Amino acid sequence: MTEADPLLAIDDLTVEFSTHAGQVAAVRGVSLHVDAGETVALLGESGSGKSVTVQTIMGLLPKTTSRVASGQVSYRGTDLLALPTRRLREFCGPEIAMVFQDPLSSLNPVMRVGYQLSEPLWRGAGASRKAARARAIELMQLVGIPDAARRIDDYPHQFSGGMRQRVMIAMALSRNPSLLIADEPTTALDVTVQAQIMSLLGDLRRELGMAMLLISHDLGVVADVADRVYVMYAGAIVEEGTTREVYDHPGHPYTEGLLASIPGESSGAQRLASIPGSPPVPGTLGDGCSFAPRCRYATEFTRAHEPELRSPAGWVPTHRVACHRAEEVLADVRA
């Protein structure tokens, strides 16, 4: 890996699942990268393929019902998909760590938090149990859990939802990873706690110098944290760019709809905007644009032809969109 190479690179990834209707692609030709030290957000509604993408990175997909049909996932130049399970586990923890969206189901309810935090250190990193416990207390303090030396012996149910998520973040950081994957880390948390968790993740990324891949359906949550964003729909990337490029000038109607649905200070009692219809069921996509059934700009042409992800003439090269009307969007912006 050279300095110019990305820390993580996913190239043309397609993941299929076995169903009663045959093989169904949940992820379709996804390519993205994360550079060292940056935060990248992967955005989209539930069912868009975000979690399947990151679970592929970590080797967490069920082997009996899923398969990688094509593509490559490289970390520091090593193809993770080509590694045997035991070798892949060597990357999980010391190099790549993951924070899951539901800490209550991720933590063992009958084990004290301190044991769960220290076990990876004495079992996987060779630390003594005394040193691992001391490190666990340090980690709890790092993520802002008060009175850590006492609370380390509490059980998960004795913590609030926000504090449990902090415990999960501490656990992910225990082996000093270079890349942290956060899969919907603020799900089921109230708005105030969401802001605290996102602020914590941003502070830790800067303090520890790690990269972060943040998975979310909420564009408002990641706006102040992410350097770049990828927007997923129906298993594919439909827009990518720097956060400012995508948020200031969304090129895809789906991105436009997601941004319009974010509550604002002036919303008051007004009804929030929403995207009509529902995401397509995997395996039912036609030949045209996957968003066409929900798109107010859809035409017979867009319903019959799938757009490619591109940077149209006049756009900055880092901003790409899979939409037939990208040139029209640019003209509207310039007008």
C-alpha positions in Angstrom: 0.0 0.0 0.0 1.4 3.4 -1.0 0.4 6.8 0.5 -1.8 7.4 -2.5 -3.8 4.2 -2.1 -7.0 4.2 -0.1 -7.2 2.4 3.3 -10.3 0.5 2.2 -11.3 0.0 -1.4 -14.5 -1.8 -2.6 -14.6 -2.4 -6.3 -17.7 -3.5 -8.3 -19.1 -5.6 -5.4 -22.2 -7.7 -6.1 -23.7 -9.8 -3.3 -26.5 -12.2 -3.9 -28.8 -14.2 -1.6 -30.6 -17.4 -2.2 -34.4 -17.1 -2.1 -37.4 -19.1 -3.1 -37.3 -17.0 -6.3 -33.7 -17.8 -7.0 -30.5 -15.7 -6.6 -31.4 -12.1 -5.7 -28.8 -9.3 -5.7 -28.9 -7.2 -2.6 -25.8 -5.2 -3.5 -25.2 -4.4 -7.2 -21.8 -3.3 -8.5 -20.9 -1.1 -5.5 -17.6 0.7 -5.6 -16.3 3.0 -2.8 -13.2 3.9 -1.0 -12.1 5.2 2.4 -8.8 7.1 2.8 -6.7 7.0 5.9 -8.0 9.4 8.5 -11.2 10.4 6.7 -14.9 9.9 7.5 -17.1 8.5 4.8 -20.9 8.2 5.1 -22.9 5.5 3.3 -26.5 6.7 3.2 -29.9 5.3 2.2 -33.2 3.9 3.3 -33.6 0.6 5.1 -33.1 -2.2 2.5 -30.9 -0.2 0.2 -27.9 -2.5 0.8 -25.8 -0.5 3.2 -25.5 -3.1 6.0 -24.9 -6.0 3.6 -22.0 -4.0 2.1 -20.3 -3.5 5.4 -21.1 -7.0 6.6 -19.3 -8.3 3.5 -16.2 -6.4 4.6 -16.3 -8.0 8.0 -17.1 -11.5 6.7 -20.4 -11.6 8.7 -22.8 -12.7 5.9 -24.4 -16.1 6.3 -22.3 -18.5 4.1 -25.2 -20.9 3.4 -27.6 -18.2 1.9 -25.3 -15.5 0.5 -22.4 -15.3 -1.9 -20.2 -12.6 -3.4 -21.0 -12.9 -7.1 -18.3 -10.4 -8.2 -16.0 -7.7 -6.9 -13.1 -7.1 -4.6 -12.7 -5.7 -1.1 -9.2 -4.5 -0.4 -7.8 -3.3 2.9 -4.2 -1.8 2.7 -3.9 -3.7 -0.6 -5.0 -7.1 0.8 -8.1 -8.7 -0.7 -10.3 -9.6 2.3 -12.6 -11.7 0.2 -9.7 -14.0 -0.7 -8.7 -14.6 2.9 -9.7 -17.7 4.9 -11.9 -17.0 7.9 -9.1 -17.4 10.5 -6.9 -14.9 8.6 -9.8 -12.5 8.2 -10.4 -12.5 11.9 -6.9 -11.1 12.3 -8.0 -7.9 10.6 -11.2 -7.6 12.7 -10.3 -5.8 15.9 -6.7 -4.8 15.4 -7.3 -3.2 12.0 -11.0 -3.0 11.3 -13.7 -2.7 14.1 -17.4 -2.3 13.9 -20.1 -0.7 16.1 -23.5 -2.3 15.6 -26.8 -0.4 15.7 -28.4 -2.2 18.6 -26.0 -2.3 21.6 -28.6 -4.2 23.8 -28.5 -7.2 21.5 -24.7 -6.9 20.9 -23.8 -7.0 24.6 -24.2 -10.2 26.6 -26.8 -9.4 29.3 -25.5 -11.9 31.9 -21.8 -10.7 31.7 -20.5 -7.6 33.4 -19.5 -4.8 31.0 -15.9 -4.9 32.3 -15.5 -8.5 31.3 -16.8 -7.9 27.9 -14.5 -5.0 27.4 -11.4 -6.7 28.7 -11.8 -10.1 27.1 -10.6 -9.1 23.6 -7.5 -7.7 25.3 -6.4 -10.7 27.3 -7.7 -13.3 24.9 -6.8 -11.7 21.6 -4.0 -9.3 22.4 -2.1 -11.3 25.1 -2.5 -8.7 27.9 -2.8 -9.9 31.5 -6.2 -9.8 33.0 -5.1 -7.0 35.4 -3.8 -4.9 32.5 -6.9 -5.6 30.4 -9.2 -4.4 33.2 -7.1 -1.2 33.6 -7.3 -0.6 29.9 -11.1 -1.3 29.9 -11.5 1.5 32.5 -9.4 3.8 30.4 -11.6 3.1 27.4 -14.8 3.8 29.3 -13.3 7.1 30.4 -12.3 7.8 26.8 -15.9 7.5 25.6 -17.2 9.7 28.4 -18.7 7.1 30.8 -18.6 8.8 34.3 -17.3 6.9 37.3 -15.8 4.2 35.1 -13.8 2.5 37.8 -17.1 1.6 39.6 -19.4 1.1 36.6 -17.0 -1.4 35.0 -18.7 -4.1 37.1 -22.2 -3.2 36.1 -24.4 -5.2 33.8 -25.6 -3.9 30.4 -29.2 -3.4 31.7 -27.8 -0.9 34.3 -26.8 1.5 31.5 -29.0 3.8 29.4 -29.2 3.3 25.7 -26.7 6.1 25.0 -24.2 4.7 27.6 -24.5 1.2 26.2 -23.6 2.6 22.8 -20.6 4.2 24.4 -19.6 0.8 25.8 -19.9 -0.6 22.3 -17.7 2.2 20.9 -15.1 1.5 23.7 -15.1 -2.2 22.8 -14.5 -1.4 19.1 -11.6 0.9 20.0 -9.9 -1.6 22.4 -7.4 -2.8 19.8 -6.7 0.6 18.3 -8.2 0.0 14.8 -7.3 2.0 11.8 -10.8 1.8 10.4 -14.0 2.0 12.5 -17.3 1.0 10.8 -20.3 2.4 12.6 -23.6 0.8 11.4 -26.5 3.1 12.3 -24.9 3.9 15.7 -27.7 6.3 16.7 -30.7 4.0 16.0 -33.3 4.1 18.8 -31.6 6.9 20.6 -33.3 10.3 21.2 -32.2 13.3 19.3 -30.1 14.8 22.1 -28.2 11.5 22.6 -27.8 11.0 18.9 -26.0 14.4 18.7 -23.8 13.3 21.6 -22.8 10.0 20.0 -22.0 11.6 16.7 -19.9 14.3 18.4 -18.1 11.6 20.3 -17.3 9.6 17.2 -16.0 12.7 15.4 -13.8 13.7 18.4 -12.4 10.1 18.7 -11.7 9.9 15.0 -9.6 13.1 15.2 -8.0 12.2 18.5 -7.0 8.7 17.4 -6.3 9.4 13.8 -8.5 6.6 12.5 -10.8 6.5 9.5 -14.5 5.9 9.8 -17.2 4.4 7.6 -20.5 5.6 8.9 -23.7 3.9 7.8 -26.9 5.9 8.2 -30.4 6.5 6.8 -30.4 10.0 8.3 -28.6 12.7 6.2 -29.0 15.2 9.0 -27.1 13.0 11.5 -23.9 12.8 9.4 -23.8 16.3 7.9 -21.3 17.7 10.3 -19.2 14.6 10.6 -18.6 13.1 7.1 -15.9 14.3 4.6 -17.5 12.4 1.7 -20.8 10.6 1.2 -22.2 7.8 -1.0 -25.9 7.5 -1.4 -27.3 4.0 -2.0 -30.6 3.0 -3.5 -31.8 -0.5 -4.5 -28.4 -2.0 -3.8 -26.4 0.5 -6.0 -24.6 3.8 -5.5 -26.7 6.5 -7.1 -24.6 9.6 -6.0 -21.3 10.3 -4.5 -19.2 13.3 -3.7 -17.9 15.5 -0.9 -20.4 16.3 1.7 -20.7 19.9 0.6 -21.1 18.9 -3.1 -23.9 16.5 -2.4 -25.7 18.5 0.3 -25.5 21.8 -1.5 -26.3 20.5 -5.0 -27.9 17.1 -4.9 -27.8 15.6 -8.4 -30.2 12.6 -7.9 -33.9 13.0 -7.1 -33.5 10.4 -4.4 -30.8 12.4 -2.6 -33.0 15.5 -3.2 -35.9 13.8 -1.4 -33.8 12.6 1.5 -32.5 16.1 2.1 -36.0 17.6 1.8 -37.2 15.2 4.5 -34.8 16.5 7.2 -36.7 18.6 9.8 -35.5 22.2 9.9 -35.8 24.9 12.5 -38.5 26.6 10.5 -40.6 23.4 10.0 -42.9 24.2 12.9 -46.1 22.3 12.6 -45.7 21.9 8.8 -46.0 18.4 7.4 -42.5 17.0 6.6 -41.7 16.2 3.0 -41.5 12.5 2.0 -40.5 10.4 -0.9 -43.6 8.8 -2.4 -43.9 5.0 -2.8 -41.6 2.4 -1.3 -38.1 1.0 -2.1 -38.2 -1.8 -4.7 -38.1 -5.4 -3.5 -34.8 -7.0 -4.4 -35.1 -9.2 -7.5 -37.9 -7.1 -9.0 -35.9 -4.4 -10.7 -36.5 -3.9 -14.4 -34.1 -2.6 -17.1 -34.5 1.1 -16.4 -33.7 3.4 -13.6 -34.5 1.7 -10.2 -35.9 5.0 -8.8 -38.2 5.7 -11.8 -41.4 4.4 -10.1 -40.9 7.0 -7.3 -39.4 9.8 -9.4 -41.4 12.9 -10.4 -39.1 13.4 -13.4 -39.5 9.9 -14.8 -40.1 9.4 -18.5 -40.5 6.5 -20.8 -36.8 6.7 -21.6 -35.7 6.6 -17.9 -38.1 3.7 -17.2 -36.4 1.7 -20.0 -32.7 2.6 -19.6 -30.6 2.3 -16.5 -28.3 5.3 -15.9 -24.6 4.9 -15.3 -22.8 6.6 -12.3 -20.9 9.4 -13.9 -19.6 13.0 -13.6 -21.4 14.9 -16.4 -19.6 17.6 -18.3 -19.4 20.7 -16.3 -19.5 18.9 -12.9 -16.5 18.6 -10.6 -14.9 15.1 -11.1 -15.5 14.1 -7.5 -19.2 14.5 -7.7 -20.9 11.6 -9.6 -24.5 10.7 -10.1 -26.5 7.9 -11.7 -29.3 10.0 -13.3 -30.3 10.8 -16.9 -31.2 14.4 -16.1 -27.8 15.3 -14.5 -27.1 18.0 -17.1 -30.5 19.6 -16.4 -29.7 19.7 -12.7 -26.4 21.5 -13.5 -28.3 24.0 -15.7 -30.8 24.7 -12.8 -28.0 25.3 -10.4 -26.2 27.7 -12.7 -29.5 29.5 -13.4 
